Amino acid sequence: MAKYCVLFNPKAGSGSGGQGARKLSTVLPGSELSFTDVTSIPDLGRFLAELDPETTLVLSGGDGTLNHFINDAGQLPPSRKVFYWPSGTGNDFLRDIGMLGATEPVEISRYLRNLPTVTVKGMTRKFLNGIGYGIDGYCCEVGDRIAAKGDKAVNYTSIAIKGMLFAYTPTSAVVTVDGVRKEYEHAWLCPTMNGRFIGGGMMLTPDQDRLADNPKLVSCLVWHGKGRIATLMAFPSVFKGEHLKYKKNIEILRGRNVAVSFDRPTALQIDGETILDVTEYSVQV
C-alpha cells in the first residue's frame, strides 16, 4: 500500500486548507494517508530528515504555503521528491508551470531548488514566484484587512481598480539591475519575478523562465506613468501578458542582482505574504 505524508496549511484558501487537503483521500483511494498541519511542526527540516524515505511527501496549500516550505525546510536532499496539491486561492505557481487544474498531486521537486532570494527590512528569504512592490503590495495589504474582518470575500481586481482611480499614490523609484541605475517618476509597480504570474493570474513577465540556466536571471518590471485613467485602461491587458505593448510606460529589466527603492514606505508582498512599510528591497540570484 502506498504511503503519503500530507503537510497542509489550514489557513490556505481563506481557511479551507484542511478541507482541500483531505480531498486527497478521494484522489488517492486505497492509499495510506497521514495529515499533519505544517504550521504546527517546530522544526520542519528535522521532520523531513526523519520522514520514512518510502513515504511520499505531499504539500497542500497555496503560494504562501509553498514560500514558507522552501524557507523552513532547509536543504532538501536530492533523493526527496516533493509533490503539491493546491488548496489555496491564487495558485500562480501551478498556473506558471502549466498544471493548474491537475487532478492529482504534481511533483514540484525541481522547482524548489536554486531559488533567488530577497532581502527586505533586514530579512533574507527565498521566493518562488515573485516580489510585488507598489500597487500589488497595496492590494495585498488591503486584502489582508478585508480577510481579517471575515465578512466578505477578497476581490483583488476590485482593490486594484479603486487604487488606480484614487486610493493609491504612485512613487518615485530607483531601480538598479546589475549595477545599472535608473530613475522613474510615478511608478505604480516595481516587482521582481522568478516566474511569470503574480496576484492570481496577472502575467507580469511573459518571457520569464523559472528553470532557465546559463545564466539564471530574474525580471524586474517597472510600470510608470502620471495618468490614472490611462494606467487603469491598460491594466486588464496584464492578464494576457499584452501590457508590454505600452512601451512608453512599461519596461522589463533582467539580471542577477536587483535593487529597488521608493521615496516613501509602501507594502510589499513575497509570494502573496505581505510586509508593511517597505522603502527598499534587493534580489539576488
Secondary structure, 3 states (H helix, E strand, C coil): CCEEEEEECCCHHHHCHHHHHHCHHHHCCCCEEEEEEHHHCCCHHHHHHHCCCCCEEEEEECHHHHHHHHHHCCCCCCCCCEEEEECCCCCHHHHHCCCCCCCCCEECHHHHCCCCEEEECCEEEECCCEEEEEHHHHHHHHHHHHHHHCCCCCCHHHHHHHHHHHHCCCEEEEEEECCEEEEEEEEEECCEECCCEECCCEECCCCCCCCCCCCCCEEEEEEECCCHHHHHHHHHHHHHCCHHHCCCCEEEEEECEEEEEEEEEEEEEECCEEEEEEEEEEEEC
